[in-house]
């Protein structure tokens, strides 16, 4: 058996066990990494060390997919794309994984506690180029931004968390009058306004907040619509994008203000086709 190259069947087996441990981890259930390792040793004929290393490779792939990973398996890069394909196959067979995890997490986050905000990603805090290149390749190949965008449960949970954060922030500032006027626009009126939450700064000036949520790390790519960009440009003093990340574990956030081109690279991914 080749010590370097793992077959699709081997990758599928170790990925399935990894996800089972991850689901237990996210739910706060106990699990036994050593026992699972021994089980894979017996079924695959691989060594304990090689299975441990493969689990660390899976953690690296999970970052590329914009998903949480098992903290006990610290990411190891230079993984083969065939392992990322195994992760993709597991997600395709278990489409409820992300929706159910978002619902579970939302139940823990519905409160008025202030979100922990940090500085947005920059070139100075980027990971090593080789690692970043590999993560970006996975994100592009498996359309991670599109998957987050289609995950309605995740998006709704993130918007609700920001809604409560805004109300709580105004209440803490002694502006209960404004807190009562905060609106969850996308929920009340539907999509199309170019923002999800209509809130206020403590001085009464309006805040229009577009929320983008991921279970992954802060650099997970996301989609933004032409309408959202147009509203951001037309109402620069009021509009902002709040990015929630690591949502399934310990949600954190950062805020981007227009022009977005100063913070992110915008790439056209779709074209409207009309007949001549």
Backbone bond lengths (Angstrom), bond angles and torsions (degrees), N, CA, C in turn:
res aa  C-N    CA-C-N  psi(-1)  N-CA   C-N-CA  omega(-1)  CA-C   N-CA-C  phi
1 X - - - 1.466 - - 1.526 109.24 -
2 X 1.318 116.51 131.14 1.457 121.34 -178.49 1.518 109.73 -69.37
3 X 1.348 116.20 126.03 1.463 120.00 -177.40 1.516 112.24 -72.69
4 X 1.339 116.68 -19.57 1.460 119.73 -176.12 1.525 111.52 -94.71
5 X 1.334 116.16 -50.85 1.457 120.50 -173.48 1.524 111.27 -90.08
6 X 1.312 114.75 124.28 1.458 120.49 176.47 1.521 108.41 -100.46
7 X 1.327 116.18 141.65 1.460 120.25 178.38 1.532 109.18 -75.46
8 X 1.339 115.07 166.02 1.466 119.29 177.03 1.524 110.50 -60.12
9 X 1.325 116.62 -38.42 1.465 119.85 -179.38 1.526 110.89 -64.77
10 X 1.317 117.25 -40.43 1.464 120.42 177.99 1.531 110.75 -66.62
11 X 1.317 116.24 -44.66 1.463 119.67 178.20 1.522 111.13 -60.69
12 X 1.338 116.63 -43.50 1.463 119.94 179.41 1.529 110.99 -60.80
13 X 1.321 116.64 -38.80 1.464 120.21 -177.79 1.525 111.52 -67.10
14 X 1.324 117.36 -46.20 1.461 119.43 -177.71 1.525 110.79 -71.99
15 X 1.324 117.78 -33.89 1.464 121.08 177.19 1.526 110.65 -65.67
16 X 1.340 117.66 -40.64 1.463 121.02 179.25 1.525 111.14 -61.66
17 X 1.324 116.77 -42.81 1.466 120.28 178.50 1.525 110.12 -66.95
18 X 1.320 116.94 -39.71 1.467 121.21 178.80 1.531 110.16 -59.03
19 X 1.324 117.05 -47.59 1.467 119.97 -178.45 1.522 111.28 -65.10
20 X 1.324 117.92 -34.96 1.462 119.52 177.67 1.528 110.01 -63.24
21 X 1.326 116.55 -42.94 1.461 119.97 177.13 1.525 110.70 -65.31
22 X 1.323 117.16 -39.64 1.459 120.57 -179.57 1.522 110.49 -63.83
23 X 1.324 117.84 -42.69 1.465 120.63 178.98 1.523 110.84 -62.73
24 X 1.331 116.68 -40.15 1.465 119.59 175.75 1.524 110.14 -63.58
25 X 1.313 115.64 -41.83 1.464 121.10 -179.04 1.525 110.96 -61.26
26 X 1.321 117.25 -47.71 1.459 121.54 -178.84 1.519 112.20 -65.38
27 X 1.335 115.75 -31.80 1.467 120.30 -179.89 1.521 112.94 -85.90
28 X 1.333 116.77 -3.44 1.458 120.05 -179.24 1.510 113.63 77.35
29 X 1.337 117.10 20.28 1.460 120.87 178.62 1.523 110.29 -92.98
30 X 1.311 116.41 148.81 1.466 121.24 179.16 1.533 109.81 -74.14
31 X 1.325 116.05 146.90 1.460 121.34 174.58 1.515 107.98 -149.54
32 X 1.319 115.76 161.44 1.463 121.19 -172.83 1.521 109.86 -118.21
33 X 1.322 116.22 102.19 1.464 120.57 -178.51 1.523 111.29 -63.83
34 X 1.331 116.94 -41.03 1.469 120.37 -177.70 1.526 111.11 -63.20
35 X 1.339 116.56 -42.42 1.460 120.39 179.92 1.528 110.63 -65.04
36 X 1.334 116.33 -41.46 1.460 119.47 178.53 1.527 111.33 -65.14
37 X 1.324 116.05 -36.37 1.460 120.10 177.45 1.526 110.36 -63.39
38 X 1.329 115.60 -45.25 1.471 118.69 179.68 1.524 111.30 -61.52
39 X 1.327 116.47 -38.97 1.461 119.70 178.40 1.514 111.81 -61.84
40 X 1.330 117.17 -40.52 1.460 120.74 178.27 1.519 111.35 -70.58
41 X 1.330 117.46 -35.45 1.466 119.82 175.62 1.526 110.55 -57.57
42 X 1.315 115.77 -44.05 1.464 120.47 -177.73 1.522 111.79 -69.26
43 X 1.333 117.29 -40.13 1.468 119.59 -175.30 1.527 112.62 -82.45
44 X 1.339 117.83 -28.30 1.457 120.52 -176.14 1.514 113.99 -105.39
45 X 1.333 116.81 -18.98 1.457 119.24 -176.32 1.511 112.59 72.56
46 X 1.316 117.30 23.64 1.459 122.70 178.58 1.525 109.64 -100.40
47 X 1.329 116.85 158.55 1.454 120.77 -178.85 1.527 110.69 -78.65
48 X 1.322 115.44 161.89 1.463 121.04 176.79 1.523 110.82 -57.54
49 X 1.340 116.39 -45.05 1.458 120.47 -178.04 1.512 113.42 -64.26
50 X 1.336 116.33 -39.95 1.464 118.97 -178.77 1.529 110.74 -67.72
51 X 1.327 117.20 -35.41 1.465 120.80 178.34 1.522 110.28 -70.18
52 X 1.333 117.32 -39.96 1.465 120.64 176.47 1.525 109.94 -60.78
53 X 1.327 116.38 -44.76 1.464 120.43 -179.20 1.526 110.10 -63.95
54 X 1.328 116.51 -40.34 1.467 120.19 -179.92 1.524 110.96 -63.85
55 X 1.337 116.55 -38.47 1.464 119.40 176.61 1.524 111.17 -63.21
56 X 1.321 117.40 -36.15 1.466 120.81 176.34 1.529 110.44 -67.75
57 X 1.337 117.14 -35.53 1.462 120.68 174.04 1.530 110.94 -63.53
58 X 1.327 116.29 -39.25 1.464 120.08 178.69 1.524 109.64 -63.36
59 X 1.331 117.57 -40.26 1.469 120.21 177.61 1.520 110.89 -58.04
60 X 1.330 116.79 -41.12 1.466 120.51 177.47 1.527 110.37 -63.78
61 X 1.327 116.90 -42.76 1.463 120.44 178.30 1.526 110.96 -62.46
62 X 1.322 116.60 -37.29 1.461 120.64 -179.07 1.525 111.01 -62.68
63 X 1.326 117.29 -36.34 1.458 120.06 176.60 1.520 109.26 -62.16
64 X 1.323 116.50 -44.57 1.455 120.22 177.98 1.518 112.49 -60.44
65 X 1.326 117.08 -33.88 1.462 121.84 179.09 1.524 112.48 -80.02
66 X 1.333 117.54 -4.50 1.456 119.66 -177.71 1.506 111.80 70.85
67 X 1.335 117.07 35.36 1.458 122.53 -178.44 1.522 110.08 -120.85
68 X 1.329 117.55 157.05 1.470 119.26 174.70 1.513 110.20 -68.17
69 X 1.322 115.81 157.28 1.457 119.52 177.01 1.517 110.10 -131.24
70 X 1.320 116.45 166.24 1.464 121.62 -178.85 1.521 108.40 -76.36
71 X 1.319 116.22 118.47 1.461 120.72 -174.32 1.531 111.85 -62.11
72 X 1.319 117.11 -27.29 1.456 119.84 179.63 1.512 114.07 -71.85
73 X 1.331 117.09 -11.68 1.460 121.99 175.55 1.531 107.42 -114.70
74 X 1.313 116.85 89.55 1.453 121.00 -177.10 1.530 110.44 -66.51
75 X 1.328 116.99 136.86 1.473 120.88 -173.61 1.523 113.57 -56.66
76 X 1.334 115.29 133.15 1.461 123.07 172.65 1.524 106.74 -121.83
77 X 1.309 115.96 125.96 1.458 120.49 -172.69 1.536 111.50 -93.27
78 X 1.329 115.74 -164.74 1.465 122.60 -171.55 1.528 111.29 62.49
79 X 1.324 116.22 33.77 1.456 120.55 178.16 1.522 110.35 -79.41
80 X 1.314 115.38 154.75 1.455 120.81 177.54 1.527 109.72 -80.06
81 X 1.323 116.46 144.78 1.456 120.49 -179.54 1.523 111.50 -62.43
82 X 1.332 117.41 -23.09 1.463 119.81 178.20 1.529 111.07 -62.55
83 X 1.324 117.31 -28.39 1.460 119.56 177.19 1.525 110.33 -72.59
84 X 1.327 117.14 -40.14 1.460 120.43 175.40 1.530 110.12 -62.45
85 X 1.318 117.44 -36.06 1.467 120.26 176.91 1.520 111.30 -64.48
86 X 1.339 116.90 -34.81 1.465 120.07 176.87 1.522 110.75 -65.80
87 X 1.336 116.83 -39.78 1.460 120.43 175.35 1.523 109.97 -61.29
88 X 1.333 116.90 -43.52 1.458 121.00 179.35 1.523 111.29 -62.13
89 X 1.326 117.08 -40.16 1.469 120.18 178.81 1.523 110.63 -63.69
90 X 1.342 116.37 -41.22 1.471 118.66 -179.99 1.521 110.71 -63.82
91 X 1.332 117.55 -42.37 1.463 121.19 179.46 1.524 110.92 -63.40
92 X 1.338 117.12 -37.74 1.460 120.75 179.47 1.525 111.26 -65.80
93 X 1.332 116.03 -34.57 1.470 120.04 179.75 1.526 112.31 -81.34
94 X 1.317 116.62 -15.99 1.471 120.55 -176.84 1.526 109.51 -129.79
95 X 1.334 116.77 65.46 1.467 120.16 -173.87 1.526 113.89 -65.51
96 X 1.319 116.89 -18.13 1.466 119.13 -178.25 1.520 112.59 -81.58
97 X 1.330 117.76 -8.62 1.468 120.29 -174.26 1.517 112.29 -56.84
98 X 1.332 117.19 -53.27 1.459 119.36 -175.35 1.517 112.67 -72.33
99 X 1.329 117.42 -37.97 1.461 119.36 178.81 1.526 111.08 -64.94
100 X 1.326 116.76 -43.41 1.464 119.90 -178.71 1.516 111.22 -68.42
101 X 1.330 117.13 -36.76 1.461 119.48 178.90 1.517 110.63 -68.73
102 X 1.332 117.36 -35.94 1.463 120.25 177.92 1.526 110.71 -65.38
103 X 1.349 117.07 -41.42 1.459 120.63 178.74 1.515 110.73 -63.83
104 X 1.318 116.11 -43.80 1.461 120.89 179.59 1.522 111.04 -61.89
105 X 1.316 115.76 -43.54 1.453 120.16 -178.95 1.520 111.14 -69.30
106 X 1.334 117.06 -38.06 1.465 120.34 -179.89 1.521 110.95 -57.90
107 X 1.314 116.83 -37.00 1.456 120.27 179.85 1.527 111.59 -63.88
108 X 1.336 116.62 -27.39 1.465 120.00 179.13 1.517 111.60 -83.74
109 X 1.350 117.63 -21.71 1.450 120.12 -171.30 1.525 114.08 -101.93
110 X 1.332 118.77 -3.88 1.450 119.45 -177.97 1.524 108.49 -75.53
111 X 1.321 116.14 92.26 1.453 122.77 178.04 1.511 108.32 -158.20
112 X 1.297 116.43 178.65 1.458 120.60 -177.50 1.516 111.95 -106.46
113 X 1.304 117.05 10.82 1.461 118.71 178.33 1.526 110.38 -64.68
114 X 1.323 114.63 145.81 1.457 119.45 -178.93 1.521 110.69 -65.72
115 X 1.320 115.96 137.15 1.457 120.51 174.63 1.525 109.57 -70.29
116 X 1.327 117.61 141.56 1.468 119.50 174.41 1.521 110.62 -78.73
117 X 1.320 116.68 111.85 1.458 121.92 179.97 1.519 110.41 -96.37
118 X 1.311 115.80 145.09 1.460 122.02 176.95 1.522 108.91 -134.26
119 X 1.319 116.62 176.81 1.453 120.53 177.78 1.526 110.07 -71.26
120 X 1.324 118.41 144.97 1.466 120.54 178.12 1.517 111.54 -68.74
121 X 1.324 117.29 161.97 1.470 120.55 178.34 1.521 111.71 -60.40
122 X 1.304 115.55 143.18 1.459 122.14 176.40 1.522 108.53 -138.46
123 X 1.310 116.77 175.53 1.461 120.48 176.85 1.522 111.50 -64.80
124 X 1.339 116.87 -29.63 1.463 119.84 -176.34 1.525 112.86 -72.88
125 X 1.354 117.08 -24.42 1.467 118.19 179.20 1.530 112.31 -111.63
126 X 1.320 116.25 22.38 1.465 120.76 178.18 1.532 110.31 -76.31
127 X 1.343 117.80 150.77 1.463 120.62 174.74 1.523 110.43 -68.89
128 X 1.326 118.25 171.02 1.472 120.76 178.15 1.533 111.12 -52.74
129 X 1.320 117.55 144.71 1.476 121.24 -174.90 1.524 114.19 -53.61
130 X 1.332 117.67 -40.51 1.465 119.77 -177.93 1.529 110.72 -64.82
131 X 1.330 116.40 -41.56 1.464 120.18 178.77 1.528 110.36 -66.82
132 X 1.329 116.37 -45.79 1.459 120.23 -179.47 1.517 110.82 -60.94
133 X 1.328 117.44 -40.72 1.454 121.48 179.53 1.525 111.43 -61.63
134 X 1.334 116.54 -41.10 1.459 119.93 -179.77 1.527 111.34 -68.53
135 X 1.329 117.14 -40.83 1.460 120.95 178.44 1.518 111.04 -64.49
136 X 1.314 116.90 -41.20 1.463 120.68 179.00 1.524 111.12 -66.32
137 X 1.329 117.02 -35.96 1.468 120.27 178.57 1.529 110.88 -64.19
138 X 1.332 116.85 -41.72 1.466 120.42 177.83 1.523 110.22 -64.91
139 X 1.340 116.36 -45.26 1.464 120.27 -178.53 1.521 111.54 -60.46
140 X 1.339 117.02 -40.32 1.472 120.44 179.44 1.520 111.47 -69.35
141 X 1.309 116.15 -47.04 1.468 120.08 -173.99 1.521 112.01 -63.57
142 X 1.330 116.51 -37.45 1.462 119.74 -174.97 1.521 112.77 -107.26
143 X 1.317 116.99 15.76 1.467 123.75 174.08 1.523 111.48 46.80
144 X 1.315 115.09 58.81 1.466 120.70 -178.64 1.529 111.37 -61.84
145 X 1.333 116.82 -41.29 1.462 120.00 179.53 1.526 111.03 -60.58
146 X 1.322 116.09 -41.32 1.459 120.02 178.87 1.513 112.33 -65.56
147 X 1.332 116.62 -37.55 1.459 119.59 179.80 1.529 111.11 -65.31
148 X 1.317 117.27 -43.97 1.466 120.28 175.75 1.520 110.92 -61.20
149 X 1.340 116.44 -41.11 1.460 120.85 -178.57 1.525 111.30 -63.72
150 X 1.325 117.54 -35.68 1.467 121.30 -178.99 1.524 112.66 -81.23
151 X 1.322 117.12 -13.68 1.463 121.05 -178.57 1.525 108.83 -80.97
152 X 1.328 116.28 86.68 1.459 121.55 -174.82 1.527 112.22 -62.26
153 X 1.332 116.60 -37.44 1.461 119.59 -179.54 1.525 110.98 -62.75
154 X 1.332 115.79 -41.66 1.458 120.41 179.07 1.524 110.58 -65.72
155 X 1.330 116.75 -45.84 1.456 120.21 -179.62 1.513 112.46 -61.98
156 X 1.325 116.35 -43.21 1.460 120.30 179.65 1.520 111.30 -65.21
157 X 1.338 116.64 -41.59 1.463 120.26 179.76 1.522 111.05 -62.66
158 X 1.335 116.84 -40.13 1.455 120.06 178.67 1.518 112.21 -65.86
159 X 1.325 116.53 -43.75 1.462 119.96 178.67 1.530 111.02 -61.68
160 X 1.321 116.21 -41.60 1.461 119.44 179.79 1.523 111.27 -63.10
161 X 1.342 115.60 -37.93 1.469 119.23 179.45 1.521 110.91 -64.39
162 X 1.335 117.63 -40.84 1.463 121.25 178.63 1.522 110.75 -69.69
163 X 1.324 117.27 -37.74 1.467 121.15 176.86 1.524 110.46 -56.51
164 X 1.324 117.01 -48.64 1.465 120.44 179.81 1.529 111.40 -68.10
165 X 1.333 116.46 -35.26 1.464 119.39 177.35 1.528 111.00 -61.51
166 X 1.315 116.65 -45.03 1.462 120.48 -178.76 1.526 111.25 -63.76
167 X 1.319 117.10 -44.85 1.459 119.75 178.70 1.527 110.52 -63.31
168 X 1.327 116.39 -43.65 1.457 119.93 -179.65 1.511 112.13 -63.20
169 X 1.339 116.55 -38.38 1.459 120.70 -179.93 1.528 110.75 -64.64
170 X 1.324 116.61 -40.45 1.464 120.20 179.08 1.530 111.47 -70.07
171 X 1.320 117.06 -39.11 1.459 119.87 177.35 1.521 110.65 -63.03
172 X 1.343 116.56 -41.12 1.463 120.99 179.15 1.521 111.34 -66.17
173 X 1.337 117.33 -23.83 1.463 121.79 179.24 1.525 111.96 -90.93
174 X 1.333 116.87 5.16 1.455 120.93 179.88 1.513 114.08 78.03
175 X 1.329 117.43 20.03 1.460 121.33 -179.46 1.516 110.72 -112.47
176 X 1.322 116.03 61.78 1.466 120.35 177.93 1.521 110.91 -63.18
177 X 1.347 116.63 -27.57 1.467 120.28 178.38 1.520 111.08 -62.62
178 X 1.338 115.52 -39.73 1.460 119.73 178.15 1.519 111.97 -78.46
179 X 1.325 117.31 -36.00 1.471 121.06 179.45 1.521 110.72 -56.97
180 X 1.331 116.73 -37.28 1.468 121.07 -179.72 1.522 112.34 -69.11
181 X 1.331 117.06 -15.95 1.463 120.95 -176.79 1.527 113.27 -100.58
182 X 1.337 117.50 -3.39 1.466 120.02 178.08 1.523 108.44 -64.00
183 X 1.320 116.83 133.55 1.464 121.25 -176.96 1.517 110.93 -122.33
184 X 1.330 114.79 138.84 1.465 122.20 172.87 1.522 105.65 -91.15
185 X 1.302 116.80 84.90 1.458 123.00 -167.73 1.524 112.38 -62.83
186 X 1.327 117.17 -45.77 1.465 119.79 -177.22 1.519 111.91 -64.31
187 X 1.329 117.34 -26.95 1.458 121.25 178.75 1.526 110.98 -83.83
188 X 1.316 117.08 -38.87 1.466 121.04 -176.21 1.529 112.40 -81.81
189 X 1.324 116.03 -39.69 1.467 120.05 -174.30 1.522 114.11 -111.17
190 X 1.336 117.19 -11.59 1.456 121.25 -175.54 1.520 111.36 91.85
191 X 1.313 115.58 169.82 1.464 120.60 178.96 1.526 110.59 -70.07
192 X 1.301 115.46 159.21 1.451 119.53 175.13 1.514 114.27 125.31
193 X 1.341 117.04 -13.78 1.463 119.41 -178.96 1.523 112.00 -75.55
194 X 1.344 116.77 -21.71 1.458 120.14 -175.95 1.507 112.60 93.56
195 X 1.327 117.25 5.09 1.460 123.87 176.20 1.529 107.51 -161.17
196 X 1.322 116.08 161.59 1.472 121.21 -175.49 1.522 113.48 -103.56
197 X 1.332 117.37 -34.96 1.458 122.26 -174.85 1.521 108.94 -125.11
198 X 1.332 116.73 131.22 1.461 121.92 172.57 1.519 107.52 -105.08
199 X 1.324 116.38 112.36 1.452 121.26 -174.84 1.526 109.57 -131.17
200 X 1.328 115.28 -164.57 1.454 121.09 -178.24 1.519 109.87 -144.08
201 X 1.320 115.52 152.29 1.458 121.18 165.64 1.525 107.06 -80.10
202 X 1.321 118.64 159.02 1.467 120.04 -179.93 1.525 113.89 -56.11
203 X 1.343 118.23 -24.36 1.466 119.75 178.98 1.524 112.72 -83.16
204 X 1.337 116.48 0.83 1.454 121.17 176.48 1.507 115.30 97.86
205 X 1.330 118.68 -8.61 1.466 119.99 179.37 1.527 109.83 -71.40
206 X 1.330 117.98 143.23 1.475 121.21 -175.32 1.524 112.55 -70.60
207 X 1.335 114.47 148.02 1.461 123.01 173.54 1.516 107.86 -126.04
208 X 1.324 117.30 124.10 1.463 123.14 177.17 1.518 107.01 -110.35
209 X 1.318 117.08 115.03 1.462 121.18 -168.30 1.522 110.82 -116.60
210 X 1.321 116.09 121.29 1.459 122.82 169.79 1.526 107.19 -95.68
211 X 1.340 117.06 128.16 1.461 121.95 -175.56 1.525 109.70 -107.45
212 X 1.314 116.97 130.24 1.461 123.31 174.71 1.526 107.45 -125.05
213 X 1.325 116.52 124.55 1.465 121.64 -171.47 1.517 111.09 -122.96
214 X 1.329 116.27 140.23 1.465 121.87 174.02 1.519 109.34 -142.42
215 X 1.310 115.70 151.89 1.463 120.89 170.85 1.522 111.25 -81.71
216 X 1.323 116.28 -10.27 1.452 120.85 -175.31 1.512 113.55 -90.29
217 X 1.326 114.70 -161.38 1.449 120.28 -175.14 1.520 110.69 -80.74
218 X 1.344 115.54 176.94 1.454 120.21 -171.54 1.518 113.44 -67.79
219 X 1.334 118.83 -20.45 1.451 121.42 -178.61 1.524 113.08 -96.18
220 X 1.311 118.90 7.95 1.458 120.79 176.10 1.529 109.21 -59.59
221 X 1.333 118.93 127.20 1.471 120.40 -178.21 1.523 111.41 -66.97
222 X 1.312 116.46 159.09 1.455 121.24 179.72 1.519 109.60 -143.54
223 X 1.328 115.39 160.15 1.451 121.03 176.67 1.524 110.09 -93.69
224 X 1.304 115.64 146.04 1.459 121.40 172.07 1.515 107.36 -137.09
225 X 1.330 117.58 137.95 1.458 121.32 -173.61 1.531 111.42 -85.22
226 X 1.315 114.53 161.70 1.467 119.78 176.01 1.527 109.94 -59.76
227 X 1.335 116.52 -40.62 1.461 119.69 -179.94 1.525 111.45 -62.22
228 X 1.324 117.13 -42.21 1.467 120.64 178.45 1.523 110.84 -62.48
229 X 1.334 117.20 -40.26 1.457 120.61 178.21 1.524 111.26 -66.23
230 X 1.330 116.85 -38.71 1.463 120.35 179.99 1.525 111.03 -66.23
231 X 1.332 116.71 -41.47 1.465 120.14 178.17 1.529 110.11 -66.98
232 X 1.332 116.14 -39.88 1.467 120.06 178.04 1.520 110.54 -59.65
233 X 1.338 117.19 -40.51 1.458 121.06 -178.53 1.529 111.24 -72.91
234 X 1.346 116.63 -38.87 1.464 120.37 -176.56 1.532 112.26 -74.87
235 X 1.332 116.88 -28.06 1.468 120.19 -175.76 1.532 110.29 -127.24
236 X 1.319 114.85 55.14 1.462 121.75 -172.76 1.529 113.27 -59.69
237 X 1.300 117.75 -34.86 1.453 120.25 -176.84 1.533 112.38 -73.98
238 X 1.339 116.88 -18.90 1.465 120.51 -174.70 1.527 112.61 -108.98
239 X 1.338 117.00 -30.13 1.467 121.97 -170.62 1.523 111.11 -85.39
240 X 1.320 116.22 143.57 1.468 121.25 170.98 1.517 108.93 -152.03
241 X 1.309 115.51 157.35 1.466 122.14 176.52 1.522 107.87 -109.14
242 X 1.324 116.48 123.45 1.462 121.40 176.26 1.520 107.62 -104.39
243 X 1.309 116.04 119.29 1.462 122.85 -178.95 1.516 108.62 -102.10
244 X 1.340 116.58 116.34 1.458 122.15 173.98 1.524 108.09 -97.14
245 X 1.323 117.36 134.14 1.454 120.80 178.74 1.525 109.96 -137.97
246 X 1.339 115.27 166.16 1.467 121.72 -174.53 1.524 109.94 52.77
247 X 1.343 115.71 38.49 1.460 121.19 -171.13 1.519 112.97 -63.51
248 X 1.325 117.09 -34.52 1.459 119.75 -174.62 1.521 113.16 -76.85
249 X 1.334 117.30 -9.72 1.465 119.68 -179.48 1.529 110.82 -116.44
250 X 1.307 116.00 -80.36 1.461 121.46 -178.02 1.513 107.07 -132.77
251 X 1.329 115.05 88.11 1.455 121.22 -170.70 1.527 110.95 -55.66
252 X 1.332 114.54 135.80 1.454 123.01 175.36 1.525 108.33 -133.76
253 X 1.318 115.52 168.84 1.457 118.40 -173.30 1.517 111.36 -149.01
254 X 1.333 114.65 158.37 1.454 121.36 165.15 1.519 107.38 -143.65
255 X 1.319 116.30 164.17 1.459 121.70 -174.93 1.519 110.01 -123.52
256 X 1.332 115.69 136.70 1.457 122.00 176.67 1.521 108.59 -117.13
257 X 1.332 115.32 134.39 1.466 121.01 178.02 1.524 109.44 -111.28
258 X 1.321 117.15 150.24 1.465 119.72 177.71 1.531 111.42 -62.08
259 X 1.351 115.05 150.31 1.471 127.76 1.76 1.533 110.99 -80.02
260 X 1.317 116.02 136.29 1.463 120.25 -177.46 1.522 112.15 -64.90
261 X 1.324 116.36 -26.11 1.464 119.83 179.94 1.524 111.99 -60.95
262 X 1.318 116.79 -18.17 1.464 120.10 178.09 1.524 111.84 -77.18
263 X 1.342 116.89 -13.86 1.461 121.18 -176.20 1.522 113.48 -116.42
264 X 1.331 116.92 -34.42 1.463 120.96 -173.46 1.523 109.99 -133.37
265 X 1.330 115.86 160.67 1.460 121.66 173.17 1.517 108.04 -92.90
266 X 1.316 117.05 122.67 1.457 121.53 -179.64 1.521 109.31 -97.34
267 X 1.324 115.67 125.91 1.460 121.08 -177.59 1.524 109.53 -125.98
268 X 1.329 116.80 126.73 1.462 120.83 176.96 1.525 109.10 -68.13
269 X 1.329 117.53 127.23 1.452 121.31 -178.61 1.522 112.61 -116.21
270 X 1.342 118.70 -11.31 1.441 121.30 179.82 1.523 109.73 -139.81
271 X 1.329 114.89 153.67 1.463 120.61 175.48 1.515 108.04 -131.24
272 X 1.319 116.30 143.34 1.460 119.98 175.83 1.515 108.67 -86.71
273 X 1.308 116.16 126.27 1.468 121.38 -178.87 1.528 109.41 -102.11
274 X 1.301 117.09 128.32 1.465 121.57 175.63 1.531 108.48 -128.56
275 X 1.312 116.14 153.35 1.459 120.67 -176.64 1.513 111.26 -81.86
276 X 1.318 115.32 143.55 1.472 120.59 178.99 1.524 109.26 -72.83
